[in-house]
Amino acid sequence: GIPFHYSNMDSEGEPSPPKLEGKLQTMGNALKVNWIKQDDGGSPIKHYLIRYRAKHVSDWKPEIRLPHGSEYVV
């Protein structure tokens, strides 16, 4: 027969989106957003890219790069 070698290597995949939790702030027109890391797909998450927009506006704000395990107030 023909020699055959099989190797099963775990490969990295896409991470799952974080779970978002939002809380309206008591002062002003602001929302505090916390995110909880989900499955990282086999590779550590170094940062998140965040973008947002007001409900009545069609344009998104520029992306913000935040470290993992963070929170942000918009």
Secondary structure, DSSP 8 states (H G I E B T S, - for coil): ------------------EEEEEE-SSSS-EEEEEE----TTS---EEEE----TT--S----EEEESS-EEE-
